[in-house]
Amino acid sequence: MIIESFKKILVCEFITSGGLSAEALPESLVNEGSLMRDALLNHLAEMSQFEIVTLHDARLAPSPLANHSIEVGTGQFYHVFSEALATVELVWLIAPETNGVLLELSELCYARHEKGTLFLGCGFDSMLIGTSKTLCCEALQQANIYTLPVYAGEDLMQDKYQVPNAQDIKQWVAKPEDGAGCEGVRLFASLDDLKVWIAQDERYLSYLAQPYQAGVAASFSMLCRNGKAWLLSCNEQHIEHDGCHFKLTGITINGMSTYWQRFETIARKVAKMLPDALGYIGVDVIIDTDNESKIYVVEINPRLTTSYVGLEQALDYNPAKLILDCVLNDKFFVPNLAKKQVDIKL
């Protein structure tokens, strides 16, 4: 990897950078966003090759890990982000899929890419599929990767619409079409109960339904380039639910390392499915405890995920350096990496 020393790089983690400057700041999102931002800033600083620029919500303290942090006032995020984008040579974006934020900011980065700012992220098709649960489901099915069927809220509102084998499914979940992680996901005892809920406030316009799949919640972190995949870690997700809502409380990096070979096979299929995926990808899966031959892919995140926070300790290697090497080097190869188990508490 060849990076001219002291390249100016913009690191933008949406929540801490003022993306929610016009609304209340949820503490849980700030904590998770800060963990990812500070891990990445630490790793970039360790490399001593960058002048690091970041943004910060005016209600939050700037990170001491950046060389420069630009304050973002109420409703100013997109203006400040666009201005900062024009002053740097590299941009690293961490943003949620919710409300199309990741896709919208990526499009700003693509436009700036044409003017000389290198975007360290996936191509448009991967971003679009990662943002839309419906498109993701369709792509996974076409790639012969196990996934869970998706039923659009609008379809469920049609009187004559029939969900196949609905009577055999004991529980259902409603999810935002472009949600991130557990955000907005709700559990229902029946499809009828779910329909009643999404009919309220026209939720059916932005929500979908899926059968609830019992099993072990897991994920894996991977690198992609030109349709190739390199698996970095196999993680157990610690998710609690109160009978209605779900909450991610922690992650054990490499807590599912016994599934390494099987996750690696899925990672290769995902990379082949997304030829413009570049750099880090996080994939959420459910391992069917009744039929362990089935591992369902439920979400593809074309961005850094919370698992990134524990990667340096797990790999015994700087993950930012690894990702940059993957993005920038045509002859990329993965060095020997550790597979240590690391706990992240949220």
ABEGO torsion letter per residue (X at the ends): XBBBBGBBBBBBBAAAAGAAAABBBBAAAAAAAAAAAAAAAAAAAAAGABBBBBBBBAABBBBAABABBBBBBBGAAAAAAAAAAAABABBBBBBBABGGAAAAAAAAAAAAAAAGBBBBBBBAAAAAAAABAAAAAAAAAAAGBBBBBBBBAAAAABAABBBBGAAABABBBBBBAABBEABGBBBBABAAAAAAAAABGGAAAABBBBBBBBEBBBBBBBBBBGGBBBBABBBBBBBBBAGABBBBAEBBBGAAAAAAAAAAAAAAAAAAABAABBEBBBBBBBBBAABAABBBBABBBBBBBAAAAAAAAAAGBBAAAAAAAAAABAABBBBBBBBBBBBBBX
